[in-house]
Amino acid sequence: GPRGGVRGGVALLAKAKDQEAPPPPPPGSNLQTASLSEAREVLDEVLSQQWQRALDGEKLGAGVKHVVGGFSVVVRLPDRGVAFRLQPMKNLKAGLTWVAFYSMLYEAAKDPASVQEAGSADALFQPDRTVVLGRSSSSRKDWINLPITKDFQSARLRKATRKLAEHRRRLLHEGSAMFKAGKCTSESTCEIVEEEDGGCMEGPPVLNGIMFPTHWFWTKVGRPSGNTKVEMGGVPGIEDAFSHEPKEHDSLVPGAEKVVVEAGAVANMAGGSRGWGGFGRRMKGSELAVALLLRSADGGKGSSAVSNQLVDDGEPPSAVELSPAPVMTSVFPHAQGDVGGLCKRIWSKGATDDVTVLVLQSLLRGLRRLHAIGVPHGDLKAANVLYVGGHFCLTDLPALSWSATPVLTKDPVAHTLGNGKRLLCNDMWGAGIIALGLVLGFTEMDSVKGSLRRLNPLEFNETPSASRRLDAVSQNWLVVVLHLAVILRRTGITTAVDAGAASTKALTSQWLKRYAPAVSSKRYMEECKFVADRIAAAILKPDRADAVIESIAYCLDVTDVARNALGMPWPSLDETISESSDT
């Protein structure tokens, strides 16, 4: 039942693991503990075989389990216990920065003192509702002017930036063949040697709710024909954001003219105004899949783009150019599934409270490590919460600015602020949407999302939102969750009461009228209230645990831009447990 213990509700998941998951790799076959050269050789063989299949006219993607993401391709080898994540990068520096982020985060994940120290900051526990309910002020339109930024996040981002630079330098010393040979002196001047560059990561692949890579190396990949001018991405604003040189701009500390290591480094990973640092359009995952011959150039998996062509012996199909693209490859444990897929397959009618609480606890363990050092995840969604070896954990880090589903991963109020992507409350919004998906179940949640996609605010009021970032669906979600908070207030749970009181005021605020003008229409408000009632009916079922209601109320309280993982009450079905235990 809903109160049958924290792990009682994962019985179906355990059953699914036995029925659907492949058997564990035999001793010696699990690449998680393999040498770097062996991991590289296995992937090279897989890609070479795929190339030969394409030349032989076989169906593209046949025989290779893979997932195409927004800016990456994941090649899955369940029989070897791993998944290879291939991500285009601009250069060595971009790739090393990506790996260095994991190294920096691993330090934080294994250090309980970092969370304890961060948890002493008063700013984490002080709601900030001034954006929505306060008087309009130009000084508050950027994240840098918020108390949680000034009193907590900015200093920690500066420290994280320095740590990241240290780890990147160490990785250069350990993993760059050209640097070790004395042929270059820095990340910016060293070229990639695909056959030699790379390394192994320390520690377990899953720690305190976060998944870490076990290996990293480079893979030489051709580019899709017709897209040879597509430039590599890497981390947004990488050249400026992570420079060792003194900067006179983008400082996180008001009034500071220069910082030796730019304070905005990690923050720019969460989305800066320069986008991809002026490097041009980033190579997409779908384009990388074409280059790997996992799909045809028209986006399908058919063989028409390759097999119907006359191919000279040893020459590549015309779908692919041999102009090399630097691709960072990282090796992760193979997951049984993600929360989104499990909701669809197992919890289509809704998960029990112990499952929801277990997932939320796992999220919080990882998010508390991130937020303790001032860094948001930035793309927290069900697909980025994996089930691995009996644990739920965060993945796709650092995914801080290239979210493919911004409506469900970006807080709508934070969305209206300058550099609002950097706020920690974006992750709490994502956690709240995940919790809704678990409580409602895939079927009802999918129906709710469909309803809000079809609802067009401009049909009720033609005035555009004051923020171009706040699209129609985001406006709809904003108004719906405000109505939802008002309904949840009736539960009497303190967190829900506070959020509901603030949301009641927000629904008639001048701020909301500017950013969601359709609220002036009674019919639009009724449409949003109807959706909120649907959601509330699923949440407020008999015997629903207070911990679940409290978590949803906290995470979706959009009036509070200061909410964060450390300030969120720890969800538990056992009222005697108030804190997490690190595992």
Secondary structure, 3 states (H helix, E strand, C coil): CCCCCCCHHHHHHHHHHHHHCCCCCCCCCCHHHCCHHHHHHHHHHHHHHHHHHHHCCCCCCCCCEEEECCCCEEEEEHHHCEEEEEEECCCHHHHHHHHHHHHHHHHHHCCHHHHHHHCCCHHHHCCCCHHHHCCCCHHHCEHHHCHHHHHHHHHHHHHHHHHHHHHHHHHHHHHCHHHHCCCCCCCCCCCCCCCCCEEECCCCCEECCEECCCEEEEEEEEEECCCCCCECCCCCCHHHHCCCCCECCCCCCCCCCCECCCCCHHHHHCCCCCCCCCCCCECCHHHHHHHCCCCCCCCCCCCCCCCCCCCCCCCCCCCEEEEEEEEEEEEEECCCEEHHHHHHHCCCCCCCHHHHHHHHHHHHHHHHHHHHCCCCCCCCCHHHEEEECCEEEECCCCCCCCCCCHHHHCCCCHHHCECHHHCCHHHHHHHHHHHHHHHHHHHHHHHHHHHHHHCCHHHCCCCCCCCCCCCHHHHHHHHHHHHHHHHHHHHCCHHHHHHHHHHHHHCCCHHHHHHCHHHHCHHHHHHHHHHHHHHHHHHCCCCCCHHHHHHHHHHCCCCCCCCCCCCCCCCCCCCCCCCCCCC
